């Protein structure tokens, strides 16, 4: 028997999450909050209330939803996403850099959980940041692109007027 997690064993794929309108909306809220923490007080309050290192917890998700999301299998590119490439390091004064996504094309995608995908991309990021003397990630610049890539959600989707109107009502 294989110890590897299969989508048959978990029953969760990213497509399954997309089909669950409540969870998919809440994932959008999490990504919006990560990307808007500096300019939206409500986003900052929600992010500050999370208890999980990956922010996949209450108030965005129930414990059962968080477990389901983290264990969801997805075909993830094993390429490293760099959120602070050479260009950004040259410009980085006071953390005011534009995020660049530098992706090489030498690796084939593989199945991994959402949690594994986020942690593997954060690990590469943290190694580079530690070398610079500041290992703290910045939500909008560093975490946003990682989460958007893992969940396959575009910045445009987070700026959609229907989504924003629903968010303002909640």
MISE-546599 format. One record per residue (C-alpha): residue number from 0; x, y, z; residue in one letter. Coordinates in steps of 0.05 Angstrom, whole numbers. Each point is the difference from the previous one (the first is absolute). Example, Ala and Ser with C-alpha at 12.3 -4.5 7.8 and 13.67 -1.06 7.14 Angstrom:
BEGIN
KEKE;num;x;y;z;residu
KEKE;0;246;-90;156;A
KEKE;1;27;69;-13;S
# end
This chain:
BEGIN
KEKE;num;x;y;z;residu
KEKE;0;0;0;0;X
KEKE;1;26;68;-18;X
KEKE;2;10;53;54;X
KEKE;3;-11;55;-51;X
KEKE;4;-65;39;6;X
KEKE;5;-44;-10;-61;X
KEKE;6;-58;43;-22;X
KEKE;7;-43;-63;8;X
KEKE;8;19;-5;73;X
KEKE;9;-14;73;16;X
KEKE;10;-54;12;-51;X
KEKE;11;22;72;-5;X
KEKE;12;28;35;-60;X
KEKE;13;5;74;-15;X
KEKE;14;-59;-10;-46;X
KEKE;15;-41;-28;58;X
KEKE;16;15;63;39;X
KEKE;17;-22;42;-59;X
KEKE;18;-66;-37;-1;X
KEKE;19;-13;17;74;X
KEKE;20;-24;72;-7;X
KEKE;21;8;15;75;X
KEKE;22;71;-24;5;X
KEKE;23;21;30;-66;X
KEKE;24;-29;68;21;X
KEKE;25;37;-5;67;X
KEKE;26;65;-17;-36;X
KEKE;27;-10;63;-42;X
KEKE;28;-11;40;65;X
KEKE;29;65;-28;29;X
KEKE;30;39;19;-62;X
KEKE;31;-33;69;-2;X
KEKE;32;19;10;73;X
KEKE;33;72;-21;-11;X
KEKE;34;6;48;-59;X
KEKE;35;-38;57;33;X
KEKE;36;24;-2;72;X
KEKE;37;37;67;-5;X
KEKE;38;-60;39;-28;X
KEKE;39;-62;-34;29;X
KEKE;40;-13;0;75;X
KEKE;41;-50;-57;-5;X
KEKE;42;52;-43;-36;X
KEKE;43;52;15;53;X
KEKE;44;-49;-19;55;X
KEKE;45;-16;-67;-33;X
KEKE;46;73;-16;-13;X
KEKE;47;19;19;71;X
KEKE;48;-54;-47;26;X
KEKE;49;28;-61;-35;X
KEKE;50;36;-52;42;X
KEKE;51;33;-42;-55;X
KEKE;52;70;13;-27;X
KEKE;53;-29;-3;-71;X
KEKE;54;-61;43;18;X
KEKE;55;-46;-58;-18;X
KEKE;56;-42;2;63;X
KEKE;57;-56;39;33;X
KEKE;58;-27;52;-13;X
KEKE;59;6;-19;-74;X
KEKE;60;-14;-74;9;X
KEKE;61;-30;-49;50;X
KEKE;62;49;-52;26;X
KEKE;63;-31;-53;-47;X
KEKE;64;6;47;-60;X
KEKE;65;72;16;17;X
KEKE;66;18;-74;4;X
KEKE;67;-35;-13;-66;X
KEKE;68;36;57;-35;X
KEKE;69;69;-18;26;X
KEKE;70;-8;-73;-19;X
KEKE;71;-27;16;-70;X
KEKE;72;43;-30;-54;X
KEKE;73;21;43;-59;X
KEKE;74;46;-7;-58;X
KEKE;75;53;51;18;X
KEKE;76;60;22;-40;X
KEKE;77;62;-20;38;X
KEKE;78;34;63;-27;X
KEKE;79;18;50;53;X
KEKE;80;-38;64;1;X
KEKE;81;46;57;18;X
KEKE;82;-33;59;32;X
KEKE;83;64;39;5;X
KEKE;84;41;-8;-62;X
KEKE;85;65;36;-16;X
KEKE;86;-38;62;-24;X
KEKE;87;-39;4;64;X
KEKE;88;62;-7;43;X
KEKE;89;34;57;-37;X
KEKE;90;-59;45;14;X
KEKE;91;-18;-24;70;X
KEKE;92;4;59;47;X
KEKE;93;-51;-2;56;X
KEKE;94;-36;-60;-30;X
KEKE;95;-29;40;-58;X
KEKE;96;12;-48;-57;X
KEKE;97;-44;-27;-53;X
KEKE;98;-8;-75;3;X
KEKE;99;28;-39;-58;X
KEKE;100;-18;-71;-15;X
KEKE;101;61;-34;-29;X
KEKE;102;-17;-70;-21;X
KEKE;103;47;-48;-35;X
KEKE;104;-29;-52;-47;X
KEKE;105;43;-61;16;X
KEKE;106;-47;-38;46;X
KEKE;107;-64;-37;-14;X
KEKE;108;-60;12;45;X
KEKE;109;-14;-49;56;X
KEKE;110;-57;-15;48;X
KEKE;111;7;30;70;X
KEKE;112;-47;28;52;X
KEKE;113;-16;74;3;X
KEKE;114;37;2;67;X
KEKE;115;62;-33;-30;X
KEKE;116;-2;47;-60;X
KEKE;117;-4;63;42;X
KEKE;118;54;-23;49;X
KEKE;119;48;-21;-55;X
KEKE;120;-7;67;-35;X
KEKE;121;7;37;66;X
KEKE;122;63;-40;18;X
KEKE;123;36;25;-62;X
KEKE;124;-23;71;14;X
KEKE;125;21;-2;73;X
KEKE;126;70;-25;-18;X
KEKE;127;11;59;-45;X
KEKE;128;-29;49;50;X
KEKE;129;43;-26;58;X
KEKE;130;62;14;-42;X
KEKE;131;-23;72;-5;X
KEKE;132;-8;5;76;X
KEKE;133;-76;7;-1;X
KEKE;134;-40;-65;-3;X
KEKE;135;-68;31;11;X
KEKE;136;-47;-9;-59;X
KEKE;137;-42;58;-24;X
KEKE;138;-72;-22;-15;X
KEKE;139;-14;40;-63;X
KEKE;140;69;-7;-30;X
KEKE;141;22;-69;23;X
KEKE;142;-58;-43;22;X
KEKE;143;-52;25;-50;X
KEKE;144;35;-27;-63;X
KEKE;145;14;-67;34;X
KEKE;146;-72;-11;21;X
KEKE;147;-27;25;-67;X
KEKE;148;45;-49;-37;X
KEKE;149;-18;-59;46;X
KEKE;150;-75;12;-4;X
KEKE;151;0;23;-73;X
KEKE;152;-35;65;17;X
KEKE;153;18;63;-39;X
KEKE;154;7;70;28;X
KEKE;155;-58;20;-46;X
KEKE;156;-46;-50;35;X
KEKE;157;16;35;67;X
KEKE;158;-19;67;-31;X
KEKE;159;-65;-25;-31;X
KEKE;160;-57;48;18;X
KEKE;161;-49;-57;17;X
KEKE;162;51;-31;47;X
KEKE;163;16;68;32;X
KEKE;164;-74;17;9;X
KEKE;165;-12;-67;35;X
KEKE;166;61;11;44;X
KEKE;167;-25;70;20;X
KEKE;168;-68;-29;20;X
KEKE;169;30;-53;45;X
# end
